[in-house]
Amino acid sequence: MRTAYSVETVRAAERELMARLPEGALMQRAAAGLAAACADLLGRVYGRRVVLLVGIGDNGGDALYAGARLARRGAGVAAVLLAPERAHSAGLAALRRAGGRVAGTDGADELIARADLLLDGIVGIGGKGGLRPDAARLAEVAALSRAAVVAVDLPSGVDADTGEVRGAAVRADLTVTFGTHKPGLLVDPAREYAGSVRLVDIGLALPGEAELEALQHADVRRLLPVPGGESDKYRRGVVGIAAGSARYPGAAVLAVSGALRGGAGAVRYVGPAGDAVLARFPETLVSDRGPKHAGRVQAWVVGPGAGDDATAVAEVLASDVPVLVDADGLRLAGRDAVRARTAPTLMTPHAGEAAALLGVPREEVEGARLASARELAARYSATVLLKGSTTLVADAGGGAVRVNPTGTAWLATAGSGDVLSGLAGSLLASGLGALDAGSVAAYLHGLAGRFAADGAPVGAHDVAEAVPAAWRDVRDA
């Protein structure tokens, strides 16, 4: 599992480690890893032109020491100092001893234009808000250059803890981060500024619970439901789908398609789109008597394409089994009704729906995805799966937020969320908790999207049909 820790936690771990190491040893570890990553990116170091963009403090020191290592290997290294009087003195001395040179911001444009590699050491993980004007101008020049841009620990101008970008920021091709990932490297919009991320182990001792978790194949494989020899369709779990309407029958079909591929033994459908569901999936158990009289289920999915059917939403929320609420169901489910539930609730909004529930503009949710997911989970006492460029799953009880590492932009297509809801609901019915069901569903859904799209436009039904391939890929890894 990939984990990310807050700045406060990282700082505490660094202090504890530095107390046991010779002075400067920790920075040398970071600089060695940073220089190695730069050398790998360059391919050949000798004769290459490297420009360091250096701010104040340890982040600039890391860049200077790494620049010294590259200079000793034959690179032409120049450091642009934004605050010469406050630059890391020992790092600056090391660079000069290695043959590197120092420049002010006045001549930076020409240096950057001729560089093969730019090393962003302007602001470290403690930076808040956008870049100051002189640094913002360098970031703009860097973005127009042909050089590869490597960020030191975190792209300058992004918030390490939240993933927010409140102004100008450096866009990196590669971020070399030390000790652990920071939340901003895994959550949009900051993630888009980080490029590829390379983690350098510097020996930090970190606590057990992280700020963020990103499941990997091995983690998902351990959570996948597997039928035993004595299993039958009911023991494997039955998921109820209360979805669709006369106007949106396709939402019901797509939710059922996801549910049938999610590990539960049977799917009960309740709603006005029964004929459409049976025409596509004759194995579905269809009822028109409403959720309360549909028969026993181990979990419900309610809301996709439901229109204004508040009765079905109310009946599902009144049940004593786990419930997934999506789409129209989010609008129709009262906060008090959700908070009053004793069984788990999983809410799956996109940014617009989350904004409506929180009473804020959509742009605020998109710019502060991590904070928005946590706030929504707290308000509703529910687990929240916030869909989007970075899908996040925040548990009702707090703790680490899960960030989904799979997916493709091609998943931004009509009906894709309905498939995800059915898939997650089926995993709930098979026995997974809300946090795990949402996380595993997002992982498989994202992987299925990659497989289905393969770099080309894709429909929601294609994603559903690719879920078994994604499941097998995880199982066989």
Beta strands, then each sheet from edge to edge (+ up, - down):
strand 1: 2-4
strand 2: 49-54
strand 3: 76-81
strand 4: 101-103
strand 5: 117-121
strand 6: 148-152
strand 7: 174-178
strand 8: 196-200
strand 9: 212-214
strand 10: 238-242
strand 11: 266-270
strand 12: 285-287
strand 13: 299-302
strand 14: 323-325
strand 15: 345-347
strand 16: 383-386
strand 17: 392-394
strand 18: 401-403
sheet 1: 1+ 9- 18- 17+ 16- 15- 14- 13- 10- 11- 12-
sheet 2: 4+ 3+ 2+ 5+ 6+ 7+ 8+
end
